[in-house]
Amino acid sequence: MEKRLIIAIDGYSSCGKSTFARMIARELNYIFIDSGAMYRAVTLYCIRRKFISGQGLNTRGILEELKDINIDFIYNPDINTHETFMNSENVEAEIRNMEVTSYVSRISQIPEVRARMVELQRQIGAFKGIVMDGRDIGTVVFPDADLKIFMTAAADIRARRRYDELKAKGINIDFEEIKRGIIARDIADENRDISPLRRADDAIVLDNSRMTVDAQMQWVREIIEKKINAGRN
């Protein structure tokens, strides 16, 4: 049987981590664990249970029911990707709405919520064959991952990518404003109290400032092939 890997992808915002991770998972027929979707699912649960209101968060209620929240990712062949399921319900579309978006940051900052998500992520990864991206995957969630990649790119290039993405959607925003936001996000990620962004000692750095998506995939294919072949010996 071919060796199945746990692949952890960390790095700075707007580096294309999620796109890269999804492509790897699709090519290898692995599960893509979308950590952001997991926090969105918890947020949706809290909204439904009215633990979130204009008066703030009912933290006690959230903590009492955290163990009742189970999240999984199930492959949908019609769209060739995995979708988010919460307690056996497909919530992929609902977790993307604006109400969830407006509250997810607050929910994700609760230490007990983060601990529960790490627990679930490790359960999903128990049999390997997964790809996960984030900011603390190779350092906190899967410190023993078979392959750790740390993605980075120049701030100007990341800002340009984000600017072009928004412009294509008809959203007009100042380039310098985007760049300032990206730099501020970098500082916040590196200095947050819980699971700050840092490169694992055994992570391979991928600076994709001047790389196409195809070039990145060719780069990672060679690394994965060596990992799998090493497992056969």
Rosetta constraint file for C-alpha pairs under 8 A:
AtomPair CA 2 CA 228 HARMONIC 7.05 0.50
AtomPair CA 2 CA 231 HARMONIC 7.99 0.50
AtomPair CA 2 CA 232 HARMONIC 7.41 0.50
AtomPair CA 3 CA 228 HARMONIC 5.61 0.50
AtomPair CA 3 CA 231 HARMONIC 5.91 0.50
AtomPair CA 3 CA 232 HARMONIC 7.18 0.50
AtomPair CA 4 CA 128 HARMONIC 5.75 0.50
AtomPair CA 4 CA 129 HARMONIC 4.86 0.50
AtomPair CA 4 CA 228 HARMONIC 7.45 0.50
AtomPair CA 5 CA 128 HARMONIC 5.48 0.50
AtomPair CA 5 CA 129 HARMONIC 5.07 0.50
AtomPair CA 5 CA 130 HARMONIC 6.67 0.50
AtomPair CA 5 CA 145 HARMONIC 7.59 0.50
AtomPair CA 5 CA 146 HARMONIC 5.72 0.50
AtomPair CA 5 CA 147 HARMONIC 7.37 0.50
AtomPair CA 5 CA 228 HARMONIC 7.87 0.50
AtomPair CA 6 CA 125 HARMONIC 7.15 0.50
AtomPair CA 6 CA 128 HARMONIC 5.31 0.50
AtomPair CA 6 CA 129 HARMONIC 5.83 0.50
AtomPair CA 6 CA 130 HARMONIC 5.19 0.50
AtomPair CA 6 CA 131 HARMONIC 6.17 0.50
AtomPair CA 6 CA 142 HARMONIC 7.95 0.50
AtomPair CA 6 CA 145 HARMONIC 5.11 0.50
AtomPair CA 6 CA 146 HARMONIC 5.31 0.50
AtomPair CA 6 CA 147 HARMONIC 6.54 0.50
AtomPair CA 7 CA 130 HARMONIC 6.28 0.50
AtomPair CA 7 CA 131 HARMONIC 4.73 0.50
AtomPair CA 7 CA 132 HARMONIC 6.42 0.50
AtomPair CA 7 CA 145 HARMONIC 6.04 0.50
AtomPair CA 7 CA 146 HARMONIC 6.15 0.50
AtomPair CA 7 CA 147 HARMONIC 4.86 0.50
AtomPair CA 7 CA 148 HARMONIC 5.99 0.50
AtomPair CA 7 CA 149 HARMONIC 7.82 0.50
AtomPair CA 8 CA 131 HARMONIC 6.08 0.50
AtomPair CA 8 CA 132 HARMONIC 5.24 0.50
AtomPair CA 8 CA 133 HARMONIC 5.96 0.50
AtomPair CA 8 CA 137 HARMONIC 5.65 0.50
AtomPair CA 8 CA 138 HARMONIC 5.42 0.50
AtomPair CA 8 CA 142 HARMONIC 7.13 0.50
AtomPair CA 8 CA 145 HARMONIC 6.34 0.50
AtomPair CA 8 CA 147 HARMONIC 6.22 0.50
AtomPair CA 8 CA 148 HARMONIC 4.79 0.50
AtomPair CA 8 CA 149 HARMONIC 6.25 0.50
AtomPair CA 9 CA 17 HARMONIC 6.83 0.50
AtomPair CA 9 CA 21 HARMONIC 7.14 0.50
AtomPair CA 9 CA 131 HARMONIC 7.58 0.50
AtomPair CA 9 CA 132 HARMONIC 6.07 0.50
AtomPair CA 9 CA 133 HARMONIC 4.43 0.50
AtomPair CA 9 CA 134 HARMONIC 6.42 0.50
AtomPair CA 9 CA 135 HARMONIC 7.89 0.50
AtomPair CA 9 CA 137 HARMONIC 6.74 0.50
AtomPair CA 9 CA 138 HARMONIC 7.07 0.50
AtomPair CA 9 CA 148 HARMONIC 5.93 0.50
AtomPair CA 9 CA 149 HARMONIC 4.81 0.50
AtomPair CA 9 CA 150 HARMONIC 5.89 0.50
AtomPair CA 9 CA 151 HARMONIC 7.19 0.50
AtomPair CA 10 CA 17 HARMONIC 7.29 0.50
AtomPair CA 10 CA 133 HARMONIC 5.59 0.50
AtomPair CA 10 CA 134 HARMONIC 4.99 0.50
AtomPair CA 10 CA 135 HARMONIC 4.77 0.50
AtomPair CA 10 CA 136 HARMONIC 6.46 0.50
AtomPair CA 10 CA 137 HARMONIC 6.25 0.50
AtomPair CA 10 CA 138 HARMONIC 6.87 0.50
AtomPair CA 10 CA 148 HARMONIC 7.74 0.50
AtomPair CA 10 CA 149 HARMONIC 6.26 0.50
AtomPair CA 10 CA 150 HARMONIC 4.83 0.50
AtomPair CA 10 CA 151 HARMONIC 6.12 0.50
AtomPair CA 10 CA 197 HARMONIC 7.98 0.50
AtomPair CA 10 CA 199 HARMONIC 7.50 0.50
AtomPair CA 11 CA 15 HARMONIC 7.25 0.50
AtomPair CA 11 CA 17 HARMONIC 7.23 0.50
AtomPair CA 11 CA 134 HARMONIC 6.93 0.50
AtomPair CA 11 CA 135 HARMONIC 5.77 0.50
AtomPair CA 11 CA 150 HARMONIC 5.04 0.50
AtomPair CA 11 CA 151 HARMONIC 4.44 0.50
AtomPair CA 11 CA 152 HARMONIC 5.80 0.50
AtomPair CA 11 CA 197 HARMONIC 7.31 0.50
AtomPair CA 11 CA 198 HARMONIC 7.88 0.50
AtomPair CA 11 CA 199 HARMONIC 7.65 0.50
AtomPair CA 12 CA 135 HARMONIC 7.42 0.50
AtomPair CA 12 CA 151 HARMONIC 6.56 0.50
AtomPair CA 12 CA 152 HARMONIC 5.74 0.50
AtomPair CA 12 CA 153 HARMONIC 7.85 0.50
AtomPair CA 12 CA 186 HARMONIC 6.53 0.50
AtomPair CA 12 CA 197 HARMONIC 7.96 0.50
AtomPair CA 13 CA 17 HARMONIC 7.96 0.50
AtomPair CA 13 CA 158 HARMONIC 7.91 0.50
AtomPair CA 13 CA 182 HARMONIC 7.01 0.50
AtomPair CA 13 CA 185 HARMONIC 7.41 0.50
AtomPair CA 13 CA 186 HARMONIC 7.21 0.50
AtomPair CA 14 CA 158 HARMONIC 5.46 0.50
AtomPair CA 14 CA 159 HARMONIC 7.50 0.50
AtomPair CA 14 CA 161 HARMONIC 7.45 0.50
AtomPair CA 14 CA 162 HARMONIC 6.68 0.50
AtomPair CA 14 CA 182 HARMONIC 7.88 0.50
AtomPair CA 15 CA 151 HARMONIC 6.52 0.50
AtomPair CA 15 CA 152 HARMONIC 6.08 0.50
AtomPair CA 15 CA 153 HARMONIC 6.31 0.50
AtomPair CA 15 CA 158 HARMONIC 6.24 0.50
AtomPair CA 15 CA 208 HARMONIC 7.54 0.50
AtomPair CA 16 CA 20 HARMONIC 6.07 0.50
AtomPair CA 17 CA 21 HARMONIC 6.00 0.50
AtomPair CA 17 CA 133 HARMONIC 6.22 0.50
AtomPair CA 17 CA 134 HARMONIC 7.60 0.50
AtomPair CA 17 CA 151 HARMONIC 7.06 0.50
AtomPair CA 18 CA 22 HARMONIC 6.00 0.50
AtomPair CA 18 CA 34 HARMONIC 7.90 0.50
AtomPair CA 18 CA 133 HARMONIC 6.20 0.50
AtomPair CA 19 CA 23 HARMONIC 6.23 0.50
AtomPair CA 20 CA 24 HARMONIC 6.33 0.50
AtomPair CA 20 CA 213 HARMONIC 7.66 0.50
AtomPair CA 20 CA 217 HARMONIC 7.75 0.50
AtomPair CA 21 CA 25 HARMONIC 6.16 0.50
AtomPair CA 21 CA 32 HARMONIC 6.98 0.50
AtomPair CA 21 CA 131 HARMONIC 6.07 0.50
AtomPair CA 21 CA 132 HARMONIC 6.54 0.50
AtomPair CA 21 CA 133 HARMONIC 6.42 0.50
AtomPair CA 22 CA 26 HARMONIC 6.05 0.50
AtomPair CA 22 CA 32 HARMONIC 6.05 0.50
AtomPair CA 22 CA 131 HARMONIC 7.65 0.50
AtomPair CA 23 CA 27 HARMONIC 6.12 0.50
AtomPair CA 24 CA 28 HARMONIC 6.16 0.50
AtomPair CA 24 CA 30 HARMONIC 7.88 0.50
AtomPair CA 24 CA 131 HARMONIC 7.34 0.50
AtomPair CA 24 CA 217 HARMONIC 7.54 0.50
AtomPair CA 25 CA 29 HARMONIC 5.61 0.50
AtomPair CA 25 CA 30 HARMONIC 4.54 0.50
AtomPair CA 25 CA 31 HARMONIC 5.98 0.50
AtomPair CA 25 CA 32 HARMONIC 5.65 0.50
AtomPair CA 25 CA 130 HARMONIC 6.95 0.50
AtomPair CA 25 CA 131 HARMONIC 5.88 0.50
AtomPair CA 26 CA 30 HARMONIC 6.42 0.50
AtomPair CA 26 CA 80 HARMONIC 7.76 0.50
AtomPair CA 26 CA 81 HARMONIC 7.19 0.50
AtomPair CA 29 CA 129 HARMONIC 7.92 0.50
AtomPair CA 30 CA 129 HARMONIC 4.92 0.50
AtomPair CA 30 CA 130 HARMONIC 5.04 0.50
AtomPair CA 30 CA 131 HARMONIC 6.74 0.50
AtomPair CA 31 CA 73 HARMONIC 7.26 0.50
AtomPair CA 31 CA 75 HARMONIC 7.90 0.50
AtomPair CA 31 CA 82 HARMONIC 7.14 0.50
AtomPair CA 31 CA 129 HARMONIC 6.39 0.50
AtomPair CA 31 CA 130 HARMONIC 4.63 0.50
AtomPair CA 31 CA 131 HARMONIC 6.24 0.50
AtomPair CA 32 CA 73 HARMONIC 7.60 0.50
AtomPair CA 32 CA 82 HARMONIC 6.84 0.50
AtomPair CA 32 CA 130 HARMONIC 5.83 0.50
AtomPair CA 32 CA 131 HARMONIC 4.93 0.50
AtomPair CA 32 CA 132 HARMONIC 5.86 0.50
AtomPair CA 33 CA 73 HARMONIC 6.95 0.50
AtomPair CA 33 CA 121 HARMONIC 7.45 0.50
AtomPair CA 33 CA 130 HARMONIC 7.00 0.50
AtomPair CA 33 CA 131 HARMONIC 6.25 0.50
AtomPair CA 33 CA 132 HARMONIC 4.94 0.50
AtomPair CA 33 CA 133 HARMONIC 7.48 0.50
AtomPair CA 34 CA 38 HARMONIC 6.57 0.50
AtomPair CA 34 CA 132 HARMONIC 6.53 0.50
AtomPair CA 34 CA 133 HARMONIC 7.09 0.50
AtomPair CA 35 CA 39 HARMONIC 6.64 0.50
AtomPair CA 35 CA 132 HARMONIC 7.39 0.50
AtomPair CA 35 CA 133 HARMONIC 7.21 0.50
AtomPair CA 35 CA 134 HARMONIC 6.86 0.50
AtomPair CA 36 CA 40 HARMONIC 6.27 0.50
AtomPair CA 37 CA 41 HARMONIC 6.09 0.50
AtomPair CA 37 CA 84 HARMONIC 6.88 0.50
AtomPair CA 37 CA 92 HARMONIC 7.96 0.50
AtomPair CA 37 CA 95 HARMONIC 7.19 0.50
AtomPair CA 38 CA 42 HARMONIC 6.44 0.50
AtomPair CA 38 CA 71 HARMONIC 6.76 0.50
AtomPair CA 38 CA 84 HARMONIC 7.63 0.50
AtomPair CA 38 CA 117 HARMONIC 7.12 0.50
AtomPair CA 39 CA 43 HARMONIC 6.20 0.50
AtomPair CA 39 CA 104 HARMONIC 6.48 0.50
AtomPair CA 39 CA 107 HARMONIC 7.25 0.50
AtomPair CA 39 CA 108 HARMONIC 6.01 0.50
AtomPair CA 39 CA 117 HARMONIC 7.63 0.50
AtomPair CA 40 CA 44 HARMONIC 6.17 0.50
AtomPair CA 40 CA 95 HARMONIC 5.52 0.50
AtomPair CA 40 CA 96 HARMONIC 7.63 0.50
AtomPair CA 40 CA 100 HARMONIC 6.34 0.50
AtomPair CA 40 CA 101 HARMONIC 7.40 0.50
AtomPair CA 40 CA 104 HARMONIC 5.75 0.50
AtomPair CA 41 CA 45 HARMONIC 6.25 0.50
AtomPair CA 41 CA 71 HARMONIC 7.64 0.50
AtomPair CA 41 CA 84 HARMONIC 7.94 0.50
AtomPair CA 41 CA 86 HARMONIC 6.56 0.50
AtomPair CA 41 CA 91 HARMONIC 7.27 0.50
AtomPair CA 41 CA 95 HARMONIC 5.94 0.50
AtomPair CA 42 CA 46 HARMONIC 6.26 0.50
AtomPair CA 42 CA 69 HARMONIC 7.26 0.50
AtomPair CA 42 CA 107 HARMONIC 7.67 0.50
AtomPair CA 43 CA 47 HARMONIC 6.23 0.50
AtomPair CA 43 CA 100 HARMONIC 6.10 0.50
AtomPair CA 43 CA 103 HARMONIC 6.79 0.50
AtomPair CA 43 CA 104 HARMONIC 5.64 0.50
AtomPair CA 43 CA 107 HARMONIC 6.27 0.50
AtomPair CA 44 CA 48 HARMONIC 6.20 0.50
AtomPair CA 44 CA 94 HARMONIC 7.86 0.50
AtomPair CA 44 CA 95 HARMONIC 6.29 0.50
AtomPair CA 44 CA 100 HARMONIC 6.04 0.50
AtomPair CA 45 CA 49 HARMONIC 6.19 0.50
AtomPair CA 45 CA 69 HARMONIC 7.90 0.50
AtomPair CA 46 CA 50 HARMONIC 5.96 0.50
AtomPair CA 46 CA 51 HARMONIC 4.95 0.50
AtomPair CA 46 CA 52 HARMONIC 6.10 0.50
AtomPair CA 46 CA 62 HARMONIC 6.78 0.50
AtomPair CA 47 CA 51 HARMONIC 6.00 0.50
AtomPair CA 47 CA 52 HARMONIC 5.48 0.50
AtomPair CA 47 CA 53 HARMONIC 7.95 0.50
AtomPair CA 47 CA 100 HARMONIC 7.88 0.50
AtomPair CA 51 CA 57 HARMONIC 5.77 0.50
AtomPair CA 51 CA 58 HARMONIC 4.80 0.50
AtomPair CA 51 CA 59 HARMONIC 7.32 0.50
AtomPair CA 51 CA 61 HARMONIC 6.46 0.50
AtomPair CA 51 CA 62 HARMONIC 6.54 0.50
AtomPair CA 52 CA 56 HARMONIC 6.00 0.50
AtomPair CA 52 CA 57 HARMONIC 4.82 0.50
AtomPair CA 52 CA 58 HARMONIC 6.39 0.50
AtomPair CA 53 CA 57 HARMONIC 6.50 0.50
AtomPair CA 58 CA 62 HARMONIC 6.39 0.50
AtomPair CA 59 CA 63 HARMONIC 6.16 0.50
AtomPair CA 60 CA 64 HARMONIC 6.17 0.50
AtomPair CA 61 CA 65 HARMONIC 6.45 0.50
AtomPair CA 62 CA 66 HARMONIC 6.04 0.50
AtomPair CA 63 CA 112 HARMONIC 7.11 0.50
AtomPair CA 63 CA 113 HARMONIC 7.69 0.50
AtomPair CA 65 CA 69 HARMONIC 7.09 0.50
AtomPair CA 66 CA 113 HARMONIC 7.19 0.50
AtomPair CA 66 CA 116 HARMONIC 7.17 0.50
AtomPair CA 67 CA 116 HARMONIC 7.68 0.50
AtomPair CA 69 CA 86 HARMONIC 6.98 0.50
AtomPair CA 69 CA 87 HARMONIC 6.41 0.50
AtomPair CA 70 CA 86 HARMONIC 5.71 0.50
AtomPair CA 70 CA 87 HARMONIC 5.18 0.50
AtomPair CA 70 CA 120 HARMONIC 7.38 0.50
AtomPair CA 71 CA 84 HARMONIC 7.12 0.50
AtomPair CA 71 CA 85 HARMONIC 5.61 0.50
AtomPair CA 71 CA 86 HARMONIC 4.57 0.50
AtomPair CA 71 CA 87 HARMONIC 6.26 0.50
AtomPair CA 71 CA 88 HARMONIC 7.84 0.50
AtomPair CA 71 CA 120 HARMONIC 7.16 0.50
AtomPair CA 72 CA 84 HARMONIC 6.10 0.50
AtomPair CA 72 CA 85 HARMONIC 5.22 0.50
AtomPair CA 72 CA 86 HARMONIC 6.61 0.50
AtomPair CA 72 CA 88 HARMONIC 7.95 0.50
AtomPair CA 72 CA 124 HARMONIC 7.34 0.50
AtomPair CA 73 CA 82 HARMONIC 5.59 0.50
AtomPair CA 73 CA 83 HARMONIC 5.35 0.50
AtomPair CA 73 CA 84 HARMONIC 4.87 0.50
AtomPair CA 73 CA 85 HARMONIC 5.94 0.50
AtomPair CA 74 CA 82 HARMONIC 5.05 0.50
AtomPair CA 74 CA 83 HARMONIC 5.42 0.50
AtomPair CA 74 CA 84 HARMONIC 6.76 0.50
AtomPair CA 74 CA 85 HARMONIC 7.10 0.50
AtomPair CA 75 CA 80 HARMONIC 7.21 0.50
AtomPair CA 75 CA 81 HARMONIC 5.61 0.50
AtomPair CA 75 CA 82 HARMONIC 4.02 0.50
AtomPair CA 75 CA 83 HARMONIC 6.23 0.50
AtomPair CA 76 CA 80 HARMONIC 5.84 0.50
AtomPair CA 76 CA 81 HARMONIC 5.68 0.50
AtomPair CA 76 CA 82 HARMONIC 5.74 0.50
AtomPair CA 76 CA 83 HARMONIC 6.74 0.50
AtomPair CA 77 CA 81 HARMONIC 6.82 0.50
AtomPair CA 83 CA 90 HARMONIC 7.11 0.50
AtomPair CA 83 CA 91 HARMONIC 7.94 0.50
AtomPair CA 83 CA 92 HARMONIC 5.70 0.50
AtomPair CA 84 CA 90 HARMONIC 6.01 0.50
AtomPair CA 84 CA 91 HARMONIC 5.90 0.50
AtomPair CA 84 CA 92 HARMONIC 4.95 0.50
AtomPair CA 85 CA 89 HARMONIC 5.07 0.50
AtomPair CA 85 CA 90 HARMONIC 4.41 0.50
AtomPair CA 85 CA 91 HARMONIC 5.62 0.50
AtomPair CA 85 CA 92 HARMONIC 6.97 0.50
AtomPair CA 86 CA 90 HARMONIC 6.54 0.50
AtomPair CA 86 CA 91 HARMONIC 6.48 0.50
AtomPair CA 91 CA 95 HARMONIC 6.04 0.50
AtomPair CA 92 CA 96 HARMONIC 7.11 0.50
AtomPair CA 93 CA 97 HARMONIC 7.42 0.50
AtomPair CA 95 CA 100 HARMONIC 6.01 0.50
AtomPair CA 95 CA 101 HARMONIC 7.82 0.50
AtomPair CA 96 CA 100 HARMONIC 6.69 0.50
AtomPair CA 96 CA 101 HARMONIC 6.77 0.50
AtomPair CA 97 CA 101 HARMONIC 6.35 0.50
AtomPair CA 98 CA 102 HARMONIC 6.06 0.50
AtomPair CA 99 CA 103 HARMONIC 6.69 0.50
AtomPair CA 100 CA 104 HARMONIC 5.89 0.50
AtomPair CA 101 CA 105 HARMONIC 7.77 0.50
AtomPair CA 103 CA 107 HARMONIC 6.56 0.50
AtomPair CA 104 CA 108 HARMONIC 6.03 0.50
AtomPair CA 105 CA 109 HARMONIC 6.47 0.50
AtomPair CA 106 CA 110 HARMONIC 7.19 0.50
AtomPair CA 107 CA 113 HARMONIC 7.26 0.50
AtomPair CA 108 CA 113 HARMONIC 6.53 0.50
AtomPair CA 108 CA 114 HARMONIC 6.38 0.50
AtomPair CA 109 CA 113 HARMONIC 7.65 0.50
AtomPair CA 109 CA 114 HARMONIC 7.31 0.50
AtomPair CA 110 CA 114 HARMONIC 6.48 0.50
AtomPair CA 111 CA 115 HARMONIC 6.21 0.50
AtomPair CA 111 CA 194 HARMONIC 7.60 0.50
AtomPair CA 112 CA 116 HARMONIC 6.18 0.50
AtomPair CA 113 CA 117 HARMONIC 6.23 0.50
AtomPair CA 114 CA 118 HARMONIC 6.22 0.50
AtomPair CA 115 CA 119 HARMONIC 6.26 0.50
AtomPair CA 116 CA 120 HARMONIC 6.31 0.50
AtomPair CA 117 CA 121 HARMONIC 6.01 0.50
AtomPair CA 118 CA 122 HARMONIC 6.11 0.50
AtomPair CA 118 CA 141 HARMONIC 5.80 0.50
AtomPair CA 119 CA 123 HARMONIC 6.33 0.50
AtomPair CA 120 CA 124 HARMONIC 6.30 0.50
AtomPair CA 121 CA 125 HARMONIC 6.23 0.50
AtomPair CA 121 CA 141 HARMONIC 7.40 0.50
AtomPair CA 122 CA 126 HARMONIC 6.00 0.50
AtomPair CA 122 CA 141 HARMONIC 7.05 0.50
AtomPair CA 122 CA 142 HARMONIC 7.40 0.50
AtomPair CA 124 CA 128 HARMONIC 8.00 0.50
AtomPair CA 125 CA 129 HARMONIC 7.23 0.50
AtomPair CA 125 CA 130 HARMONIC 6.20 0.50
AtomPair CA 132 CA 137 HARMONIC 7.09 0.50
AtomPair CA 133 CA 137 HARMONIC 6.57 0.50
AtomPair CA 135 CA 189 HARMONIC 7.84 0.50
AtomPair CA 135 CA 195 HARMONIC 7.84 0.50
AtomPair CA 135 CA 196 HARMONIC 7.33 0.50
AtomPair CA 135 CA 197 HARMONIC 5.15 0.50
AtomPair CA 135 CA 198 HARMONIC 7.45 0.50
AtomPair CA 136 CA 140 HARMONIC 5.36 0.50
AtomPair CA 136 CA 141 HARMONIC 6.53 0.50
AtomPair CA 136 CA 195 HARMONIC 5.96 0.50
AtomPair CA 136 CA 196 HARMONIC 6.94 0.50
AtomPair CA 136 CA 197 HARMONIC 6.02 0.50
AtomPair CA 136 CA 198 HARMONIC 7.32 0.50
AtomPair CA 137 CA 141 HARMONIC 4.70 0.50
AtomPair CA 137 CA 142 HARMONIC 5.58 0.50
AtomPair CA 137 CA 143 HARMONIC 7.23 0.50
AtomPair CA 138 CA 142 HARMONIC 5.20 0.50
AtomPair CA 138 CA 143 HARMONIC 4.89 0.50
AtomPair CA 138 CA 144 HARMONIC 7.46 0.50
AtomPair CA 138 CA 145 HARMONIC 6.55 0.50
AtomPair CA 138 CA 148 HARMONIC 5.93 0.50
AtomPair CA 138 CA 199 HARMONIC 7.88 0.50
AtomPair CA 138 CA 200 HARMONIC 6.07 0.50
AtomPair CA 138 CA 203 HARMONIC 7.63 0.50
AtomPair CA 139 CA 143 HARMONIC 4.93 0.50
AtomPair CA 139 CA 198 HARMONIC 7.68 0.50
AtomPair CA 139 CA 199 HARMONIC 7.54 0.50
AtomPair CA 139 CA 200 HARMONIC 5.60 0.50
AtomPair CA 140 CA 195 HARMONIC 7.06 0.50
AtomPair CA 146 CA 227 HARMONIC 7.82 0.50
AtomPair CA 147 CA 203 HARMONIC 7.34 0.50
AtomPair CA 147 CA 224 HARMONIC 7.90 0.50
AtomPair CA 147 CA 227 HARMONIC 7.94 0.50
AtomPair CA 148 CA 200 HARMONIC 7.63 0.50
AtomPair CA 148 CA 202 HARMONIC 6.97 0.50
AtomPair CA 148 CA 203 HARMONIC 4.56 0.50
AtomPair CA 148 CA 204 HARMONIC 6.18 0.50
AtomPair CA 149 CA 203 HARMONIC 5.14 0.50
AtomPair CA 149 CA 204 HARMONIC 4.81 0.50
AtomPair CA 149 CA 205 HARMONIC 5.87 0.50
AtomPair CA 149 CA 206 HARMONIC 6.70 0.50
AtomPair CA 150 CA 199 HARMONIC 6.17 0.50
AtomPair CA 150 CA 200 HARMONIC 7.93 0.50
AtomPair CA 150 CA 203 HARMONIC 6.01 0.50
AtomPair CA 150 CA 204 HARMONIC 5.97 0.50
AtomPair CA 150 CA 205 HARMONIC 4.76 0.50
AtomPair CA 150 CA 206 HARMONIC 5.94 0.50
AtomPair CA 151 CA 205 HARMONIC 5.99 0.50
AtomPair CA 151 CA 206 HARMONIC 4.80 0.50
AtomPair CA 151 CA 207 HARMONIC 5.89 0.50
AtomPair CA 151 CA 208 HARMONIC 7.25 0.50
AtomPair CA 152 CA 205 HARMONIC 7.46 0.50
AtomPair CA 152 CA 206 HARMONIC 6.27 0.50
AtomPair CA 152 CA 207 HARMONIC 4.84 0.50
AtomPair CA 152 CA 208 HARMONIC 6.55 0.50
AtomPair CA 152 CA 209 HARMONIC 7.56 0.50
AtomPair CA 153 CA 157 HARMONIC 6.74 0.50
AtomPair CA 153 CA 158 HARMONIC 6.46 0.50
AtomPair CA 153 CA 207 HARMONIC 5.25 0.50
AtomPair CA 153 CA 208 HARMONIC 5.62 0.50
AtomPair CA 153 CA 209 HARMONIC 4.62 0.50
AtomPair CA 154 CA 158 HARMONIC 6.31 0.50
AtomPair CA 154 CA 209 HARMONIC 6.07 0.50
AtomPair CA 155 CA 159 HARMONIC 6.02 0.50
AtomPair CA 155 CA 179 HARMONIC 6.74 0.50
AtomPair CA 155 CA 182 HARMONIC 7.04 0.50
AtomPair CA 155 CA 183 HARMONIC 6.92 0.50
AtomPair CA 156 CA 160 HARMONIC 6.14 0.50
AtomPair CA 156 CA 179 HARMONIC 6.63 0.50
AtomPair CA 157 CA 161 HARMONIC 6.22 0.50
AtomPair CA 157 CA 209 HARMONIC 6.43 0.50
AtomPair CA 158 CA 162 HARMONIC 6.27 0.50
AtomPair CA 158 CA 179 HARMONIC 7.88 0.50
AtomPair CA 158 CA 182 HARMONIC 7.85 0.50
AtomPair CA 158 CA 209 HARMONIC 7.95 0.50
AtomPair CA 159 CA 163 HARMONIC 5.97 0.50
AtomPair CA 159 CA 175 HARMONIC 6.99 0.50
AtomPair CA 159 CA 178 HARMONIC 5.82 0.50
AtomPair CA 159 CA 179 HARMONIC 4.97 0.50
AtomPair CA 159 CA 182 HARMONIC 6.87 0.50
AtomPair CA 160 CA 164 HARMONIC 6.07 0.50
AtomPair CA 160 CA 175 HARMONIC 7.22 0.50
AtomPair CA 161 CA 165 HARMONIC 6.15 0.50
AtomPair CA 162 CA 166 HARMONIC 6.24 0.50
AtomPair CA 162 CA 178 HARMONIC 7.49 0.50
AtomPair CA 163 CA 167 HARMONIC 6.03 0.50
AtomPair CA 163 CA 173 HARMONIC 7.39 0.50
AtomPair CA 163 CA 175 HARMONIC 6.19 0.50
AtomPair CA 163 CA 178 HARMONIC 7.00 0.50
AtomPair CA 164 CA 168 HARMONIC 6.08 0.50
AtomPair CA 165 CA 169 HARMONIC 6.64 0.50
AtomPair CA 166 CA 170 HARMONIC 6.50 0.50
AtomPair CA 166 CA 171 HARMONIC 5.18 0.50
AtomPair CA 166 CA 172 HARMONIC 7.13 0.50
AtomPair CA 166 CA 173 HARMONIC 7.79 0.50
AtomPair CA 167 CA 171 HARMONIC 5.12 0.50
AtomPair CA 167 CA 172 HARMONIC 5.98 0.50
AtomPair CA 167 CA 173 HARMONIC 7.80 0.50
AtomPair CA 173 CA 177 HARMONIC 7.36 0.50
AtomPair CA 173 CA 178 HARMONIC 7.51 0.50
AtomPair CA 174 CA 178 HARMONIC 6.56 0.50
AtomPair CA 175 CA 179 HARMONIC 6.29 0.50
AtomPair CA 176 CA 180 HARMONIC 6.11 0.50
AtomPair CA 177 CA 181 HARMONIC 6.19 0.50
AtomPair CA 178 CA 182 HARMONIC 6.23 0.50
AtomPair CA 179 CA 183 HARMONIC 6.28 0.50
AtomPair CA 180 CA 184 HARMONIC 6.11 0.50
AtomPair CA 181 CA 185 HARMONIC 6.08 0.50
AtomPair CA 182 CA 186 HARMONIC 6.21 0.50
AtomPair CA 183 CA 187 HARMONIC 6.41 0.50
AtomPair CA 184 CA 188 HARMONIC 6.20 0.50
AtomPair CA 185 CA 189 HARMONIC 5.98 0.50
AtomPair CA 186 CA 190 HARMONIC 6.15 0.50
AtomPair CA 187 CA 191 HARMONIC 6.16 0.50
AtomPair CA 188 CA 192 HARMONIC 5.78 0.50
AtomPair CA 189 CA 196 HARMONIC 5.68 0.50
AtomPair CA 189 CA 197 HARMONIC 5.38 0.50
AtomPair CA 190 CA 196 HARMONIC 5.06 0.50
AtomPair CA 190 CA 197 HARMONIC 4.72 0.50
AtomPair CA 190 CA 198 HARMONIC 6.71 0.50
AtomPair CA 191 CA 196 HARMONIC 5.84 0.50
AtomPair CA 191 CA 197 HARMONIC 7.62 0.50
AtomPair CA 192 CA 196 HARMONIC 5.19 0.50
AtomPair CA 199 CA 203 HARMONIC 6.48 0.50
AtomPair CA 207 CA 211 HARMONIC 7.99 0.50
AtomPair CA 208 CA 212 HARMONIC 7.52 0.50
AtomPair CA 208 CA 216 HARMONIC 7.28 0.50
AtomPair CA 211 CA 215 HARMONIC 5.86 0.50
AtomPair CA 211 CA 216 HARMONIC 6.40 0.50
AtomPair CA 212 CA 216 HARMONIC 6.33 0.50
AtomPair CA 213 CA 217 HARMONIC 6.28 0.50
AtomPair CA 214 CA 218 HARMONIC 6.25 0.50
AtomPair CA 215 CA 219 HARMONIC 6.15 0.50
AtomPair CA 216 CA 220 HARMONIC 6.26 0.50
AtomPair CA 217 CA 221 HARMONIC 6.00 0.50
AtomPair CA 218 CA 222 HARMONIC 6.56 0.50
AtomPair CA 219 CA 223 HARMONIC 6.83 0.50
AtomPair CA 220 CA 224 HARMONIC 6.09 0.50
AtomPair CA 221 CA 225 HARMONIC 6.01 0.50
AtomPair CA 222 CA 226 HARMONIC 6.38 0.50
AtomPair CA 223 CA 227 HARMONIC 6.38 0.50
AtomPair CA 224 CA 228 HARMONIC 6.15 0.50
AtomPair CA 225 CA 229 HARMONIC 6.00 0.50
AtomPair CA 226 CA 230 HARMONIC 6.00 0.50
AtomPair CA 227 CA 231 HARMONIC 6.46 0.50
AtomPair CA 228 CA 232 HARMONIC 6.71 0.50
AtomPair CA 229 CA 233 HARMONIC 6.86 0.50
